[in-house]
Amino acid sequence: MTIDGGNRPEVDAEEILEGVLAWVELETPTAEAAAVNHLVDHVENAFRNLGAEIERTPGRDGFGDILCARTPWGGEGPGILVLAHLDTVHPIGTSKGELPIRRQGDWVYGPGIYDMKTGGYFGYYAYRHLRRLGLRTPLPVTFLFLPEEEVGSPTSRPLIEAAARRAKYVLVPEPARDGGRVVTARKGVADFHLTVTGRPSHAGARHQDGRSAIREMARQVLRLEEMTDYERGITVSVGTIQGGTAINVVPASCSADIDVRVPDAAAAAEVKAMFDGLEPFDPDCQIAVTGDLNRPAFEKSEGITALLAHAQALAAELGFELLDTYSGGGSDGNFSAALGVPTLDGLGPDGAGAHTLEERIMVSSLAPRAALMIRLLQTLE
């Protein structure tokens, strides 16, 4: 595939796929820091060999390292930030077992190939493509590769936000949605942990003396899930519950983990107030709530709308239509968008099956999507 910009170089889908598969073969579940760092080594060496300026931040709290690669031109002024993550949800061995790497027609399968090793590779490929043509971008470009996005980026968030504050634009090559759409808005994400303490007793001989923490939790769950409002885009989902000690004991403790998605800052504040104000139905039980918003809402701003229009014009030059969509899932783009930096997400490949044993990409999407990344780096100024 050719792209505009004077030299009209070929963007080769098979060349891209070869590089992508080299990343996919290095399995990188979030909790396996050594495995993640093996891929970080690979990516670092690739950028270093192309003259990029490298900064590597050692991992902490059991996570892998954070890799930052910068173009050797453009200075320290505001530029383009490309955000990608190297971790996946699949355990080591998945590629040799339940999700083997394979090609079937236009589909290529593999753990993390869609979310988001192909998109991350697009960033590297775009830089390599420009370097081998002797071209520079008008703005400096920073590529940030993160080790723990799948669990909310708890250790890398400060670096993401610091890099975003120095950026004029943020590009996030997370997977495309709904047949190739880019993402211009995402819900905010919150995690809460609810603990109920009751009073134990013998379930047969002294049932009346007990105060069931599980019963209280059941009532709380119903109240919390009633906060879901599809019209407003608010969802509350109690994902896990643990409680009790034995079948013949009135349970004295119960805990639950709750996932919350919100469309904007106002809804986030409303939900947080609801959790902070929870009271027990049974006055003889006590409840405690911890947690908060871990990804702010990614709201479509005027700057994002303008960035989308620019990308759509480039896509039209490349011969395809680029539409946008709204996603209920979070990404590291939530952090930059919440800071007011124009952020375009979902710039990765078309495909399907993220986080499943059917995860796959479409080979036919590789050249046009990589070409779009190249043209964005060439034309944003």
For each residue, the residues with C-beta under 8 A, 3 or more apart:
1: 10 11 12 13 318 367 368 371
2: 8 9 10 11
3: 8 9 11 318 371 374 375
4: 8 317 318 375
5: 8 135 374 375 378 379
6:
7: 133 135
8: 2 3 4 5
9: 2 3 129 133
10: 1 2
11: 1 2 3 16 129 367 370 371 374
12: 1 15 16 367
13: 1 16 17 363 364 366 367
14: 17 18
15: 12 18 19
16: 11 12 13 19 20 121 122 125 366 367 370
17: 13 14 20 21 108 363 366
18: 14 15 21 22
19: 15 16 22 23 121 124 125
20: 16 17 23 24 108 113 117 118 121 361 366
21: 17 18 24 25 101 108 110 113
22: 18 19 25 26 42
23: 19 20 26 39 42 43 86 117 120 121
24: 20 21 95 101 110 111 112 113 117
25: 21 22 95 101
26: 22 23 35 38 39 42
27: 32 35 88 90 91 92 93 94 95 111 112
28: 32 35 36 38 39 64 86 87 88 112
29: 32 35 36 87 88 89 90 91 92
30: 36 63 87 88 89 147 148 150 151
31: 62
32: 27 28 29 35 36 92
33: 36 37 59 62 63 64 147
34: 37 38 64
35: 26 27 28 29 32 38 39 64 92
36: 28 29 30 32 33 39 40 59 63 64 65 86 87 147
37: 33 34 40 41 59 64 65 147
38: 26 28 34 35 41 42
39: 23 26 28 35 36 42 43 86
40: 36 37 43 44 56 64 65 67 86 145 147
41: 37 38 44 45
42: 22 23 26 38 39 45 46
43: 23 39 40 46 47 67 69 86 120 124 145
44: 40 41 47 48 54 56 67 69
45: 41 42 48 49
46: 42 43 49 50 124 128
47: 43 44 50 52 54 69 124 127 143
48: 44 45 51 52 54 69
49: 45 46
50: 46 47 127 128 131
51: 48 72 131
52: 47 48 69 70 71 72 127 143
53: 69 70 71 72
54: 44 47 48 67 68 69 70
55: 67 68 69 70
56: 40 44 65 66 67 68
57: 65 66 67 68 159
58: 65
59: 33 36 37 62 63 64 65 66 147 155
60: 63 155
61: 154 155
62: 31 33 59
63: 30 33 36 59 60 147 148 154 155
64: 28 33 34 35 36 37 40 59 86 87 147 148
65: 36 37 40 56 57 58 59 147
66: 56 57 59 144 145 146 147 155 156 159
67: 40 43 44 54 55 56 57 86 144 145
68: 54 55 56 57 142 143 144 145 159 163
69: 43 44 47 48 52 53 54 55 127 142 143 145
70: 52 53 54 55 140 141 142 143
71: 52 53 74 79 127 136 137 140 141 142
72: 51 52 53
73: 136 137 140
74: 71 77 79 136 137 139 140 141
75: 140
76: 140 166
77: 74 139 140
78: 139 166 167 168
79: 71 74 139 140 141 142 166 167 168 169
80: 137 139 140 141 142 167 168 169 170 171 376 377 380
81: 141 142 144 163 164 166 167 169 170 171 336 341
82: 123 141 142 143 144 170 171 172 173
83: 144 146 160 170 171 172 331 332 333 336
84: 116 119 120 123 143 144 145 146 172 173
85: 116 120 145 146 147 148 149 150 153 332
86: 23 28 36 39 40 43 64 67 117 120 145 146 147
87: 28 29 30 36 64 146 147 148 149 150
88: 27 28 29 30 111 112 115 117 150
89: 29 30 112 115 150 355
90: 27 29 94 95 99 111 112 359
91: 27 29 94
92: 27 29 32 35
93: 27 96 97
94: 27 90 91 97 98 99 111 357
95: 24 25 27 90 99 100 101 110 111
96: 93 100
97: 93 94 100
98: 94 357
99: 90 94 95 109 110 111 357 358 359
100: 95 96 97 109 110
101: 21 24 25 95 108 109 110 113
102: 108 109 110
103: 107 108 109 363
104: 107 108 109
105:
106: 362 363 364
107: 103 104 351 360 361 362 363
108: 17 20 21 101 102 103 104 113 360 361 363
109: 99 100 101 102 103 104 113 358 359 360
110: 21 24 95 99 100 101 102 113 359 360
111: 24 27 88 90 94 95 99 359
112: 24 27 28 88 89 90 115 116 117 359
113: 20 21 24 101 108 109 110 117 118 351 359 360 361
114: 118 175 348 349 351 352 353 354 359 360 361
115: 88 89 112 174 175 354 355 359
116: 84 85 112 119 120 173 174 175 348
117: 20 23 24 86 88 112 113 120 121
118: 20 113 114 121 122 173 175 348 349 351 361 366
119: 84 116 122 123 172 173 174 175 347 348 349
120: 23 43 84 85 86 116 117 123 124 145 173
121: 16 19 20 23 117 118 124 125
122: 16 118 119 125 126 173 347 348 349 369 370 373
123: 82 84 119 120 126 127 143 171 173 373
124: 19 43 46 47 120 121 127 128 143
125: 16 19 121 122 128 129 370 373
126: 122 123 129 130 370 373 374 377
127: 47 50 52 69 71 123 124 130 131 141 143 377
128: 46 50 124 125 131 132
129: 9 11 125 126 132 133 370 374
130: 126 127 133 135 136 137 374 377 378
131: 50 51 127 128 134 135
132: 128 129
133: 7 9 129 130
134: 131
135: 5 7 130 131 378
136: 71 73 74 130
137: 71 73 74 80 130 140 141 377 378 380
138: 378 379 380 381
139: 74 77 78 79 80 168 169 380 381
140: 70 71 73 74 75 76 77 79 80 137
141: 70 71 74 79 80 81 82 127 137 377
142: 68 69 70 71 79 80 81 82 163 166 167
143: 47 52 68 69 70 82 84 123 124 127
144: 66 67 68 81 82 83 84 156 159 160 163
145: 40 43 66 67 68 69 84 85 86 120
146: 66 83 84 85 86 87 149 153 156 160 332
147: 30 33 36 37 40 59 63 64 65 66 85 86 87 155 156
148: 30 63 64 85 87 151 152 153 154 155 156
149: 85 87 146 152 153 156 331 332
150: 30 85 87 88 89
151: 30 148 154
152: 148 149 189 191 294 295 330
153: 85 146 148 149 156 157 160 332 335
154: 61 63 148 151 157 294
155: 59 60 61 63 66 147 148
156: 66 144 146 147 148 149 153 159 160 332
157: 153 154 160 161 335
158: 161 162
159: 57 66 68 144 156 162 163
160: 83 144 146 153 156 157 163 164 332 335 336
161: 157 158 164 165 335 336 339
162: 158 159 165 166
163: 68 81 142 144 159 160 166 167
164: 81 160 161 167 170 335 336 339 341
165: 161 162 339 341
166: 76 78 79 81 142 162 163
167: 78 79 80 81 142 163 164 170 336 341
168: 78 79 80 139 341 342 380
169: 79 80 81 139 307 341 342 343 344 380
170: 80 81 82 83 164 167 333 336 337 341 342 343 344
171: 80 81 82 83 123 343 344 347 373 376
172: 82 83 84 119 183 331 332 333 336 343 344 345 346 347
173: 82 84 116 118 119 120 122 123 347 348 373
174: 115 116 119 183 331 333 345 346 347 348
175: 114 115 116 118 119 346 348 349 350 351 354
176: 179 180 181 182 346 347 348 349 350 351 365 369
177: 181 182 183 325 327 346
178: 181 325
179: 176 350
180: 176 320 322 323 350 365 369
181: 176 177 178 322 323 324 325 346
182: 176 177 308 311 322 323 324 325 344 345 346 347
183: 172 174 177 186 298 324 325 326 327 331 333 344 345 346
184: 300 304 305 308 324 325 326 344 345
185: 298 299 300 304 326 327
186: 183 295 297 298 326 327 328 329 330 331 333 334 337 345
187: 233 261 262 263 297 298 327 328 329 330
188: 261 262 263 264 265 267 268 293 295 296 297 298 330 334
189: 152 259 260 261 293 294 295 330 334
190: 259 260 261 262 268 271 272 291 292 293 294
191: 152 257 258 259 260 291 292 294
192: 257 258 260 275 289 290 291 292
193: 255 256 257 258 289 290 291
194: 217 220 224 255 256 258 278 287 288 289
195: 253 254 255 287 288 289 290
196: 213 214 216 217 220 243 253 254 255 280 285 286 287
197: 213 252 253 285 286 287 288
198: 210 211 212 213 214 215 216 250 251 252 253 254 282 284 285
199: 209 210 211 250 252 284 285
200: 210 245 249 250 251 252
201: 206 207 208 209 210 249 250
202: 205 206 207 209 210 248 249 250
203: 207 210 247 248 249 250
204: 207 248
205: 202
206: 201 202 209 210
207: 201 202 203 204 210 250
208: 201
209: 199 201 202 206 250
210: 198 199 200 201 202 203 206 207 249 250 252
211: 198 199 216 250 252 282 284 285
212: 198 215 216 250 251
213: 196 197 198 216 217 243 244 251 252 253 254 285
214: 196 198 217 218 243 244 251 254
215: 198 212 218 219 282
216: 196 198 211 212 213 219 220 254 280 281 282 285 287
217: 194 196 213 214 220 221 241 243 254 255 256
218: 214 215 221 222
219: 215 216 222 223 281
220: 194 196 216 217 223 224 256 278 280 281 287
221: 217 218 224 225 238 241 256
222: 218 219 225 226
223: 219 220 226 227 278
224: 194 220 221 227 236 238 258
225: 221 222 228 236 237 238
226: 222 223
227: 223 224 234 236 271 274
228: 225 234 235 236 237
229: 232 233 234
230: 233 235
231:
232: 229 263 267
233: 187 229 230 261 262 263 267 328
234: 227 228 229 260 261 262 263 267 271
235: 228 230 259 260 261 328
236: 224 225 227 228 258 259 260 271
237: 225 228 258 259 260
238: 221 224 225 241 256 257 258
239: 256 257 258 259
240: 256 257
241: 217 221 238 254 255 256
242: 254 255 256
243: 196 213 214 217 251 253 254 255
244: 213 214 249 251 253 254
245: 200 249 251 252
246: 249
247: 203
248: 202 203 204
249: 200 201 202 203 210 244 245 246 252
250: 198 199 200 201 202 203 207 209 210 211 212
251: 198 200 212 213 214 243 244 245 254
252: 197 198 199 200 210 211 213 245 249
253: 195 196 197 198 213 243 244
254: 195 196 198 213 214 216 217 241 242 243 244 251
255: 193 194 195 196 217 241 242 243
256: 193 194 217 220 221 238 239 240 241 242
257: 191 192 193 238 239 240
258: 191 192 193 194 224 236 237 238 239 291
259: 189 190 191 235 236 237 239
260: 189 190 191 192 234 235 236 237 271
261: 187 188 189 190 233 234 235 328
262: 187 188 190 233 234 267 268 271 293 297
263: 187 188 232 233 234 267 297 299
264: 188 267 268 297 299
265: 188 268 269 296 297 299
266: 269 270
267: 188 232 233 234 262 263 264 270 271 297
268: 188 190 262 264 265 271 272 293 296 297
269: 265 266 272 273
270: 266 267 273 274
271: 190 227 234 236 260 262 267 268 274 275
272: 190 268 269 275 276 292 293
273: 269 270 276 277
274: 227 270 271 277 278
275: 192 271 272 278 289 291
276: 272 273 289
277: 273 274
278: 194 220 223 274 275 287 289
279: 287
280: 196 216 220 283 285 286 287
281: 216 219 220 285
282: 198 211 215 216 285
283: 280
284: 198 199 211
285: 196 197 198 199 211 213 216 280 281 282
286: 196 197 280
287: 194 195 196 197 216 220 278 279 280
288: 194 195 197
289: 192 193 194 195 275 276 278
290: 192 193 195
291: 190 191 192 193 258 275
292: 190 191 192 272
293: 188 189 190 262 268 272 296
294: 152 154 189 190 191
295: 152 186 188 189 298 330 331 334 335
296: 188 265 268 293 334 335 337 338
297: 186 187 188 262 263 264 265 267 268 334 338
298: 183 185 186 187 188 295 330 331 333 334 337 338 343 345
299: 185 263 264 265 337 338
300: 184 185 304 305 326
301: 304 305 337 340 342
302: 305 306
303: 306 307 340 341 342
304: 184 185 300 301 307 308 337 342 343 344
305: 184 300 301 302 308 309
306: 302 303 309 310 342
307: 169 303 304 310 311 342 343 344
308: 182 184 304 305 311 312 322 324 344
309: 305 306 312 313
310: 306 307 313 314 376 379 380
311: 182 307 308 314 315 322 344 372 376
312: 308 309 315 316 321 322
313: 309 310 316 317
314: 310 311 317 318 372 375 376 379
315: 311 312 318 320 321 322 368 372
316: 312 313 319 320 321 322
317: 4 313 314 375
318: 1 3 4 314 315 368 371 372 375
319: 316 368
320: 180 315 316 368
321: 312 315 316
322: 180 181 182 308 311 312 315 316 372
323: 180 181 182
324: 181 182 183 184 308 346
325: 177 178 181 182 183 184 346
326: 183 184 185 186 300
327: 177 183 185 186 187 331 345 346
328: 186 187 233 235 261
329: 186 187
330: 152 186 187 188 189 295 298 334
331: 83 149 172 174 183 186 295 298 327 334 345
332: 83 85 146 149 153 156 160 172 335 336
333: 83 170 172 174 183 186 298 336 337 343 345
334: 186 188 189 295 296 297 298 330 331 337 338
335: 153 157 160 161 164 295 296 332 338 339
336: 81 83 160 161 164 167 170 172 332 333 339 341 343
337: 170 186 296 298 299 301 304 333 334 340 341 343
338: 296 297 298 299 334 335
339: 161 164 165 335 336
340: 301 303 337
341: 81 164 165 167 168 169 170 303 336 337
342: 168 169 170 301 303 304 306 307
343: 169 170 171 172 298 304 307 333 336 337
344: 169 170 171 172 182 183 184 304 307 308 311 347 376
345: 172 174 182 183 184 186 298 327 331 333
346: 172 174 175 176 177 181 182 183 324 325 327
347: 119 122 171 172 173 174 176 182 344 369 372 373 376
348: 114 116 118 119 122 173 174 175 176 369
349: 114 118 119 122 175 176 361 362 365 366 369
350: 175 176 179 180 361 362 364 365 369
351: 107 113 114 118 175 176 354 359 360 361 362 365
352: 114 358 359 360
353: 114 356 357 358 359 360
354: 114 115 175 351 359
355: 89 115 359
356: 353 359
357: 94 98 99 353
358: 99 109 352 353
359: 90 99 109 110 111 112 113 114 115 351 352 353 354 355 356
360: 107 108 109 110 113 114 351 352 353
361: 20 107 108 113 114 118 349 350 351 365 366
362: 106 107 349 350 351 365 366
363: 13 17 103 106 107 108 366
364: 13 106 350 367
365: 176 180 349 350 351 361 362 368 369
366: 13 16 17 20 118 349 361 362 363 369 370
367: 1 11 12 13 16 364 370 371
368: 1 315 318 319 320 365 371 372
369: 122 176 180 347 348 349 350 365 366 372 373
370: 11 16 122 125 126 129 366 367 373 374
371: 1 3 11 318 367 368 374 375
372: 311 314 315 318 322 347 368 369 375 376
373: 122 123 125 126 171 173 347 369 370 376 377
374: 3 5 11 126 129 130 370 371 377 378
375: 3 4 5 314 317 318 371 372 378 379
376: 80 171 310 311 314 344 347 372 373 379 380
377: 80 126 127 130 137 141 373 374 380
378: 5 130 135 137 138 374 375
379: 5 138 310 314 375 376
380: 80 137 138 139 168 169 310 376 377
381: 138 139
